[in-house]
Amino acid sequence: MTERPYRLSARFVETIKEPGWYGDGRGSGGLSLRVKRTARGHLAKSWGQRISVDGRPRNLGLGSWPHVSLAEARQKCVLNLLARQRGELVTGRKRTVPTFAEAVEKVLAVHRAGWKDGGRSEKLWRSSLRDYVMPRLGGQPVNRIRTSDVMAVLQPIWNEKRETARRVRRRISAVMRWAVAQGYREDNPAGDAIGAALPKNGVRPRHHRALPYAEVAGAIEVVRASGAYPATVLAFEFLVLTACRNGEVRGAQWKEMDLAGREWRIPPERMKTGREHRVPLSTRALAVLREAREFANGSETVFPTSRGRPLNPGAIAKMIRQLGIRAVPHGFRSSFRDWAAERSDAPREVCELALAHVNTNAIEAAYRRTDLFERRRALMEQWAAFLAQ
């Protein structure tokens, strides 16, 4: 039996007589030689190429030996790969390669069902791509976008708006990975290569503006005395008392509240983690809810607008900004965490669970199934008492 070579050679192709498929090795573009016996017993040798077209594997015939030599078969493989990159089927039929803008719509459609924030993620995607990407890449077919094109998008904002640039890069990369999966291209021009090319130094990441925990009680007093819309005022204090996220508080429903059990259950679909989160309600948090009942007007929403709908996403932020409070709603979670670390005796895991942070240690998370609810209840009572001083 003739020994099967790692790569085909002209001598092997000429002398092989055993029927079978003989590949041309890694990097050959999918080239293989097929040897078989015909119905009349003759030996026939033909070339084939295994290639992905439109995201589907196909076997292409390249002719028979000796009419097509090994060198010619290899050249045909290369030409087919180049034709695929240009968006043409190797059979000569044209295929439509989507532009970057068209590919974005496909990617958004894939992700839309998994986003649980009322369309906010999609709006952020669209706004960042509109502002920084579409002017340069929007009209280009996805198979013609190069790493240099992505660099041209990112470099102007990389040092001044580092976090924005990172988000833009991740979104370009997601679109390019979709294009790879669909067979429109072989590589991701926003992948590892561009990560190595972009500078590592530059501006430090900006964290959410937060108050020192010693100033939080004063901020609550300023808000209470402001005369702002009552539901917004109460939502702000409830947000601080529970250390929950802005969207979780704005979307709070009365059906989630167990006032007798002093507990708020936020369902998975409203949580960033996708898991139900139980929030212990301190005495002051319960008092805020009782005040909120007076303004609910039968609405299912705890902190409704005058029309009974949840507050606008920017309502709390706008109010505290207009009052001169140098923080954003999310920053009060940081204020709570600093207080818990410095002024409470609660262990780290209790503090992290109070913020609904996911345990990233897989082994530890597997063994710790409890949410330490009663210990968190004591912690939140301490926090409320501190704010009341």
NUMITI-177516 format. One record per residue (C-alpha): residue number from 1; residue in three letters; y, z, x. Coordinates in Angstrom, 3 decimals, padded with zeros to 6 digits. Each point is the difference from the previous one (the first is absolute). Layout:
N
   pos   code          v          w          u
   NUM    ALA          Y          Z          X
...
***
This chain:
389
   pos   code          v          w          u
     1    MET    000.000    000.000    000.000
     2    THR    003.438   -000.927    001.285
     3    GLU    002.087    003.074    000.778
     4    ARG    002.945    000.360   -002.390
     5    PRO    003.253   -000.037    002.018
     6    TYR    003.043    002.229   -000.598
     7    ARG    002.109   -003.165   -000.266
     8    LEU   -001.272   -003.490   -000.634
     9    SER   -000.191   -002.491    002.833
    10    ALA   -000.373   -003.766   -000.104
    11    ARG   -003.423    000.345    001.687
    12    PHE   -001.216    002.544   -002.599
    13    VAL    001.194   -002.162   -002.896
    14    GLU   -001.848   -002.988    001.406
    15    THR   -003.303    001.770    000.723
    16    ILE   -000.378    002.551   -002.823
    17    LYS   -002.823   -000.920   -002.358
    18    GLU   -000.709    003.232   -001.927
    19    PRO    001.531   -000.121   -003.513
    20    GLY    002.716    002.590   -000.715
    21    TRP    003.695    000.838    000.184
    22    TYR    001.527    000.407    003.468
    23    GLY    003.475    001.525    000.182
    24    ASP    002.553   -000.862    002.651
    25    GLY    000.872    003.634    000.718
    26    ARG    002.976    002.213   -000.721
    27    GLY    003.356   -001.781   -000.006
    28    SER   -001.518   -003.356   -000.924
    29    GLY    001.759   -000.182   -003.376
    30    GLY   -003.320    000.228   -001.872
    31    LEU   -001.714   -003.005    001.620
    32    SER   -003.790   -000.257   -000.169
    33    LEU   -002.708   -002.602    000.552
    34    ARG   -002.663   -000.500   -002.645
    35    VAL   -003.355   -001.383    001.081
    36    LYS   -002.524   -001.052   -002.683
    37    ARG   -002.883   -002.318   -000.726
    38    THR    000.560   -002.824   -002.472
    39    ALA   -002.447   -000.942   -002.727
    40    ARG   -001.445   -002.610    002.344
    41    GLY   -000.443    002.497    002.802
    42    HIS    002.950   -001.118    002.109
    43    LEU    002.189    002.497    001.775
    44    ALA    003.612    000.133   -001.304
    45    LYS    002.904    001.893    001.506
    46    SER    003.331    000.567   -001.741
    47    TRP    003.154    002.040    000.477
    48    GLY    001.445    002.563   -002.421
    49    GLN    002.930    002.374   -000.079
    50    ARG    000.215    003.295   -001.878
    51    ILE    003.647    000.563   -000.959
    52    SER    001.979    001.998   -002.561
    53    VAL    002.145   -002.138   -002.332
    54    ASP    002.108    001.560   -002.763
    55    GLY   -001.666    003.308    000.771
    56    ARG   -003.504   -001.422   -000.537
    57    PRO   -002.579   -000.893    002.675
    58    ARG   -000.949   -003.676    000.124
    59    ASN   -002.461   -002.055    002.026
    60    LEU    001.513   -003.269    001.231
    61    GLY   -002.008   -002.908    001.337
    62    LEU    001.308   -001.482    003.275
    63    GLY   -002.393   -002.872    000.471
    64    SER   -003.351   -000.535    001.672
    65    TRP   -001.055   -000.037    003.635
    66    PRO    000.074   -002.212    002.094
    67    HIS    002.717   -001.865   -001.958
    68    VAL    002.145    003.132    000.354
    69    SER   -000.309    001.690    003.380
    70    LEU    000.301    003.735    000.658
    71    ALA    003.517   -000.481    001.384
    72    GLU    001.059   -002.020   -003.044
    73    ALA   -001.489    002.603   -002.389
    74    ARG    001.967    002.733    001.739
    75    GLN    003.179   -002.062   -000.274
    76    LYS   -000.585   -000.485   -003.727
    77    CYS   -000.333    003.773   -000.405
    78    VAL    003.367    000.550    001.649
    79    LEU    001.649   -002.671   -002.154
    80    ASN   -001.420    001.596   -003.155
    81    LEU    001.388    003.410    000.984
    82    LEU    003.420   -001.525    000.633
    83    ALA   -000.118   -001.858   -003.320
    84    ARG   -000.777    003.249   -001.792
    85    GLN    003.008    001.665    001.619
    86    ARG    002.188   -002.845   -001.283
    87    GLY   -001.296    000.644   -003.496
    88    GLU   -002.271   -003.047   -000.252
    89    LEU   -003.654   -000.151   -000.835
    90    VAL   -002.077   -001.590    002.706
    91    THR   -001.175   -002.537   -002.580
    92    GLY    003.560   -001.335   -000.082
    93    ARG    001.026    001.527   -003.329
    94    LYS    003.260    001.899    000.023
    95    ARG    000.067    003.633   -001.030
    96    THR    003.078    001.915   -000.997
    97    VAL    000.858    002.812    002.390
    98    PRO    002.228    002.576   -001.701
    99    THR    003.367    000.857    001.410
   100    PHE    000.671    003.563    001.081
   101    ALA    001.934    000.607   -003.235
   102    GLU   -002.944   -001.273   -002.075
   103    ALA   -002.430    002.130    002.012
   104    VAL    002.148    003.077   -000.649
   105    GLU   -000.491   -000.482   -003.745
   106    LYS   -003.770   -000.155    000.508
   107    VAL    000.008    003.184    002.086
   108    LEU    002.182    001.849   -002.496
   109    ALA   -002.374   -000.991   -002.794
   110    VAL   -002.896    001.481    001.982
   111    HIS    001.791    003.299    000.653
   112    ARG    001.775    000.386   -003.331
   113    ALA   -002.937    001.574   -001.826
   114    GLY   -000.342    002.683    002.670
   115    TRP    003.647    001.042    000.035
   116    LYS    000.667    002.968   -002.281
   117    ASP    003.755    000.464    000.366
   118    GLY    001.275   -002.109   -002.870
   119    GLY    000.696   -003.082    002.087
   120    ARG    002.069    001.775    002.666
   121    SER   -002.280   -001.136    002.854
   122    GLU    000.271   -003.614   -001.106
   123    LYS    003.792    000.270   -000.205
   124    LEU    000.120    001.395    003.540
   125    TRP   -002.233   -002.813    001.256
   126    ARG    002.133   -002.644   -001.660
   127    SER    003.327    001.420    001.134
   128    SER   -000.999    000.381    003.655
   129    LEU   -001.607   -003.435    000.185
   130    ARG    002.966   -001.563   -001.799
   131    ASP    002.522    001.563    002.371
   132    TYR   -001.773   -000.475    003.321
   133    VAL   -002.884   -002.479   -000.261
   134    MET    000.443   -002.678   -002.635
   135    PRO    003.038   -001.714    001.574
   136    ARG   -002.108   -000.889    003.041
   137    LEU   -003.641   -000.013   -001.141
   138    GLY    000.083   -000.441   -003.770
   139    GLY   -000.280   -003.791   -000.029
   140    GLN   -002.461   -000.326    002.886
   141    PRO   -003.709   -000.669   -000.647
   142    VAL   -001.956    003.086    001.028
   143    ASN   -002.052   -001.970    002.537
   144    ARG    003.121   -001.027    001.949
   145    ILE    001.572    003.428    000.450
   146    ARG   -000.146    001.071    003.644
   147    THR    000.404    003.337    001.727
   148    SER    003.377   -001.196    001.271
   149    ASP    001.119   -000.492   -003.637
   150    VAL   -000.951    003.579   -000.846
   151    MET    001.763    001.222    003.148
   152    ALA    003.145   -001.831   -001.105
   153    VAL   -000.118    001.952   -003.277
   154    LEU   -000.612    003.412    001.540
   155    GLN    002.069    000.022    003.182
   156    PRO    003.443    000.117   -001.684
   157    ILE   -000.932    003.194   -001.905
   158    TRP   -002.572    001.596    002.317
   159    ASN    002.358    002.324    001.873
   160    GLU    002.567    000.679   -002.710
   161    LYS   -002.382    000.317   -002.963
   162    ARG   -003.300    000.901    001.611
   163    GLU   -001.748    001.402   -003.070
   164    THR    001.145   -002.905   -002.181
   165    ALA   -001.220   -002.439    002.644
   166    ARG   -003.395    001.691    000.089
   167    ARG   -000.338   -000.286   -003.756
   168    VAL    001.000   -003.663    000.127
   169    ARG   -002.555   -000.644    002.724
   170    ARG   -002.756    001.710   -002.006
   171    ARG    000.827   -002.131   -003.029
   172    ILE    000.045   -003.231    001.998
   173    SER   -003.304    001.057    001.545
   174    ALA   -001.540    000.605   -003.436
   175    VAL    000.981   -003.511   -001.097
   176    MET   -001.401   -001.496    003.202
   177    ARG   -003.274    001.899   -000.353
   178    TRP   -000.306   -001.461   -003.501
   179    ALA    000.543   -003.470    001.496
   180    VAL   -002.753    000.650    002.562
   181    ALA   -002.376    001.196   -002.705
   182    GLN    000.705   -003.152   -002.029
   183    GLY   -000.751   -002.238    002.980
   184    TYR    003.549   -001.303    000.405
   185    ARG    000.261    001.221    003.574
   186    GLU   -002.065    001.727    002.702
   187    ASP    002.386    002.686    001.245
   188    ASN    002.625    002.499   -001.118
   189    PRO    003.359   -000.745    001.682
   190    ALA    001.276    003.467   -000.957
   191    GLY   -003.003    001.740    001.561
   192    ASP   -000.691    001.693    003.323
   193    ALA    001.727   -002.590    002.168
   194    ILE    003.376    000.560   -001.599
   195    GLY   -000.478    003.759    000.159
   196    ALA   -000.347   -000.250    003.767
   197    ALA    003.041   -002.267    000.284
   198    LEU    002.449    002.165   -001.966
   199    PRO    001.771    002.796    001.902
   200    LYS   -001.417    003.500   -000.326
   201    ASN    003.283    001.821    000.594
   202    GLY    003.057   -000.114   -002.208
   203    VAL    001.317    002.067   -002.878
   204    ARG   -001.936    003.077   -000.997
   205    PRO   -001.528   -000.074   -003.493
   206    ARG    002.300    001.397   -002.661
   207    HIS   -001.418    002.769   -002.121
   208    HIS    001.074    000.781   -003.538
   209    ARG    003.280    001.919    000.024
   210    ALA   -000.792    003.645   -000.705
   211    LEU    001.901    003.270   -000.211
   212    PRO   -000.893    003.055    002.064
   213    TYR   -001.998    002.203   -002.358
   214    ALA    002.724    002.665    000.149
   215    GLU    002.377   -002.433   -001.755
   216    VAL   -002.302   -001.097   -002.815
   217    ALA    000.918    002.858   -002.364
   218    GLY    003.670   -000.898    000.401
   219    ALA   -000.767   -003.619   -000.860
   220    ILE   -001.698    001.121   -003.217
   221    GLU    003.076    002.024   -000.943
   222    VAL    002.266   -002.991    000.639
   223    VAL   -002.166   -002.194   -002.218
   224    ARG   -000.161    002.577   -002.811
   225    ALA    003.785    000.342   -000.041
   226    SER    000.654   -003.740    000.212
   227    GLY   -000.040   -000.888   -003.693
   228    ALA   -002.314   -002.926    000.741
   229    TYR   -002.450   -001.329   -002.581
   230    PRO   -002.186    003.034   -000.903
   231    ALA   -003.371   -001.713    000.404
   232    THR    000.957   -001.173    003.494
   233    VAL    001.167    003.503    000.968
   234    LEU   -003.243    001.566   -001.235
   235    ALA   -002.139   -002.717    001.592
   236    PHE    001.672    000.683    003.348
   237    GLU   -000.676    003.742   -000.127
   238    PHE   -003.583   -000.596   -001.166
   239    LEU   -000.496   -002.442    002.885
   240    VAL    001.177    002.635    002.494
   241    LEU   -002.054    002.819   -001.549
   242    THR   -003.242   -001.991   -000.072
   243    ALA    000.531   -001.929    003.284
   244    CYS   -001.191   -003.117   -001.808
   245    ARG    001.078   -003.595    000.476
   246    ASN    002.875   -001.571   -001.886
   247    GLY   -002.189   -002.404   -001.967
   248    GLU   -002.484    002.727   -000.938
   249    VAL    002.771    002.138   -001.487
   250    ARG    001.843   -002.833   -001.766
   251    GLY   -003.231   -001.185   -001.592
   252    ALA   -001.183    003.457   -001.045
   253    GLN   -001.406    000.121   -003.552
   254    TRP   -000.328    003.016   -002.280
   255    LYS   -003.698   -000.708   -000.429
   256    GLU   -000.434    000.699    003.723
   257    MET    001.468    003.497   -000.358
   258    ASP   -002.130    003.078   -000.715
   259    LEU    002.729    002.582   -000.518
   260    ALA   -002.429    002.749   -000.990
   261    GLY   -002.057   -000.598    003.129
   262    ARG    003.184   -000.486    002.087
   263    GLU   -001.317   -003.290    001.336
   264    TRP    001.089   -003.646    000.238
   265    ARG   -002.742   -002.589    000.393
   266    ILE    001.286   -003.307    001.382
   267    PRO   -002.551   -002.746   -000.772
   268    PRO   -001.372   -002.203    002.813
   269    GLU    001.850   -003.119   -001.125
   270    ARG    003.343    001.712    000.620
   271    MET   -000.881    001.422    003.406
   272    LYS    000.564   -001.714    003.336
   273    THR   -003.450    001.164    001.097
   274    GLY   -001.705   -001.314   -003.154
   275    ARG   -001.426    003.475   -000.656
   276    GLU    000.844    002.538   -002.684
   277    HIS    002.344    002.689    001.295
   278    ARG    000.285    003.463   -001.544
   279    VAL    003.397    001.620    000.418
   280    PRO    000.364    003.758   -000.565
   281    LEU    003.106    000.756   -002.034
   282    SER    002.096    002.904    001.179
   283    THR    001.881    002.220   -002.425
   284    ARG    003.227   -001.886    000.676
   285    ALA   -001.726   -003.399   -000.387
   286    LEU   -001.204    001.110   -003.455
   287    ALA    003.558    001.000   -000.877
   288    VAL    001.215   -003.464    000.992
   289    LEU   -002.610   -001.561   -002.290
   290    ARG    001.110    002.180   -002.896
   291    GLU    003.574   -001.219    000.540
   292    ALA   -001.265   -003.576    000.161
   293    ARG   -001.606    000.403   -003.432
   294    GLU    003.478    000.303   -001.504
   295    PHE    000.947   -003.475    001.254
   296    ALA   -003.342   -001.727   -000.563
   297    ASN    000.839   -001.095   -003.570
   298    GLY   -003.678   -000.560   -000.716
   299    SER   -000.483   -002.189    003.069
   300    GLU   -003.346    000.127    001.786
   301    THR    001.938   -000.068    003.275
   302    VAL    000.992    003.395    001.380
   303    PHE    003.318   -001.161    001.475
   304    PRO    001.035   -002.942   -002.198
   305    THR    003.080   -002.159   -000.227
   306    SER    001.995   -000.017   -003.224
   307    ARG   -002.415   -002.700   -001.208
   308    GLY   -003.061    002.102    000.732
   309    ARG   -001.082   -001.960    003.072
   310    PRO   -000.658    001.342    003.516
   311    LEU    003.060    000.339    002.203
   312    ASN    000.992   -002.950    002.158
   313    PRO   -001.632    000.096    003.493
   314    GLY    003.397    000.550    001.611
   315    ALA    001.412    002.506   -002.512
   316    ILE   -000.643    003.181    001.981
   317    ALA    001.004   -001.566    003.311
   318    LYS    003.238   -001.324   -001.471
   319    MET    000.897    003.377   -001.481
   320    ILE   -000.477    002.002    003.199
   321    ARG    001.750   -002.687    002.058
   322    GLN    003.039    000.133   -002.281
   323    LEU    000.030    003.785    000.344
   324    GLY    000.174   -000.297    003.786
   325    ILE   -003.471    001.414    000.639
   326    ARG   -001.178   -001.565    003.259
   327    ALA   -003.625   -000.537   -000.935
   328    VAL   -002.262   -002.257   -002.022
   329    PRO   -002.492    001.194   -002.619
   330    HIS   -002.999   -000.470    002.298
   331    GLY    001.748    002.063    002.671
   332    PHE   -000.436    003.184   -002.032
   333    ARG   -003.739   -000.230    000.644
   334    SER    000.848    000.252    003.675
   335    SER    002.264    002.981   -000.676
   336    PHE   -002.874    001.724   -001.812
   337    ARG   -002.433   -000.790    002.817
   338    ASP    002.330    001.443    002.635
   339    TRP    000.475    003.157   -002.085
   340    ALA   -003.748    000.356   -000.536
   341    ALA   -000.654   -000.312    003.728
   342    GLU    002.725    002.434    001.081
   343    ARG    000.404    002.520   -002.817
   344    SER   -003.326    000.195   -001.840
   345    ASP   -003.354    001.277    001.211
   346    ALA   -001.920   -002.840   -001.663
   347    PRO   -002.515   -001.884    002.193
   348    ARG    000.735   -003.601    000.881
   349    GLU   -002.628   -001.404   -002.393
   350    VAL    001.589    001.840   -002.949
   351    CYS    003.425   -001.430    000.864
   352    GLU   -001.393   -003.510    000.358
   353    LEU   -001.852    000.188   -003.312
   354    ALA    003.215    001.173   -001.666
   355    LEU    001.485   -003.357    001.048
   356    ALA   -003.123   -001.893   -001.177
   357    HIS   -000.608   -001.244    003.517
   358    VAL   -003.449   -001.479    000.634
   359    ASN   -002.117    001.642    002.686
   360    THR   -000.484   -002.743    002.614
   361    ASN   -002.829    001.897    001.707
   362    ALA   -003.036   -001.511   -001.745
   363    ILE   -002.411    002.765    001.034
   364    GLU    002.348    002.791   -001.014
   365    ALA    000.798   -001.732   -003.302
   366    ALA   -003.716   -000.379   -000.783
   367    TYR   -000.568    003.743    000.215
   368    ARG    003.243    001.215   -001.580
   369    ARG   -000.267   -001.017   -003.656
   370    THR    002.316    002.703   -001.467
   371    ASP    003.699   -000.660   -000.561
   372    LEU    000.862    003.658    000.787
   373    PHE    001.860    000.126   -003.292
   374    GLU    000.531    003.762   -000.303
   375    ARG    001.221    000.244    003.581
   376    ARG    002.412   -002.819   -000.711
   377    ARG    001.177    001.806   -003.130
   378    ALA    001.007    002.992    002.114
   379    LEU    001.759   -002.306    002.472
   380    MET    002.050   -001.722   -002.714
   381    GLU    001.032    003.353   -001.477
   382    GLN    001.239    001.029    003.459
   383    TRP    001.941   -003.273    000.269
   384    ALA    001.622    000.520   -003.414
   385    ALA    000.913    003.572    000.922
   386    PHE    001.555   -001.185    003.257
   387    LEU    002.147   -002.545   -001.890
   388    ALA    001.137    002.685   -002.432
   389    GLN    001.371    002.282    002.734
***
